[in-house]
Amino acid sequence: MIIPALSEIKDKAPVEPGEYELRINKVKLTKSNRTGRCGCMLIINIEGQDDAETIFHTLWYGNFDDGAGNSYDGDDEDKNNTMWRMVKDFIRALGLDPENETDESDLVGLEFTAEIGYNDGMGTDDDGNPVKLGQPRNEILRVL
């Protein structure tokens, strides 16, 4: 035997939709392979739910240049402002001041309450046929 039977190891799974306490465990800069847009990926655990899947929540930026090779400038002014307003609203909902720069250390360890929804990973193609887009997962619907 190289690997024992793993039937006793529970799989992680999405939780039922509802209100949960969350904790940001990791933050990293990310870039969309499809659009080239930069963003901040928050890797979040659901507190008290040991078997819950980790939540990956990305704050997509508008036009951005960090001076270290990560940049995006494909938005017109309206789209740029819309994208940054969504980031601003989320940061404010976490209790942080969007008028100040937010650093990784401001986010890691931050606990907050949010309404969590369920995404079954399904969508539709151009003809209206169901297609699998990904794995079932939880999503943050709103910060409370």
Residue pairs with C-beta under 8 A, 6 or more apart in sequence:
10 51
11 51
12 51
12 52
12 53
12 54
13 51
13 52
13 53
13 136
14 52
14 53
14 118
14 136
14 137
14 138
15 46
15 49
15 52
15 53
15 116
15 138
16 118
17 115
17 116
17 117
17 118
18 115
18 116
19 113
19 114
19 115
19 116
19 144
20 46
20 47
20 49
20 113
20 114
20 116
21 46
21 47
21 48
21 111
21 112
21 113
22 44
22 45
22 46
22 47
22 55
22 111
22 112
22 113
22 114
22 140
23 44
23 45
23 47
23 109
23 110
23 111
24 42
24 43
24 44
24 107
24 108
24 109
24 110
24 111
25 43
25 44
25 45
25 54
25 108
25 109
26 42
26 43
26 108
27 40
27 41
27 42
27 43
27 104
27 107
27 108
28 40
28 41
28 43
29 38
29 39
29 40
29 41
29 66
29 70
30 38
30 39
30 40
30 41
30 58
31 37
31 38
31 39
31 70
31 72
32 38
32 39
32 60
35 74
36 72
36 74
37 60
37 61
37 72
37 74
38 60
38 61
38 64
38 66
38 70
38 71
38 72
39 58
39 59
39 60
39 61
40 58
40 59
40 61
40 87
41 56
41 57
41 58
42 55
42 56
42 57
42 58
42 59
42 107
43 54
43 55
43 56
44 54
44 55
44 56
44 57
44 140
45 52
45 54
45 55
46 52
46 55
46 116
46 138
47 111
52 138
53 137
53 138
55 116
55 137
55 138
55 139
55 140
56 137
57 139
57 140
59 86
59 87
59 90
59 91
60 83
60 86
60 87
61 72
61 83
61 84
61 87
62 75
62 79
62 80
62 81
62 82
62 83
62 84
63 72
63 73
63 74
63 75
63 80
64 70
64 71
64 72
64 73
65 71
65 72
65 73
75 83
87 98
88 98
90 143
91 97
91 98
91 102
92 98
93 112
93 142
93 143
94 107
94 110
94 112
94 143
95 112
96 102
96 106
112 143
112 144
113 143
113 144
114 140
114 141
114 142
114 143
114 144
115 140
115 141
115 142
115 144
116 138
116 139
116 140
116 141
117 138
117 139
117 140
117 141
118 136
118 137
118 138
118 139
119 134
119 136
119 137
119 138
119 139
120 136
121 132
121 133
121 134
121 135
121 136
121 137
122 130
122 131
122 132
122 133
123 130
123 131
123 132
123 133
124 130
124 131
125 131
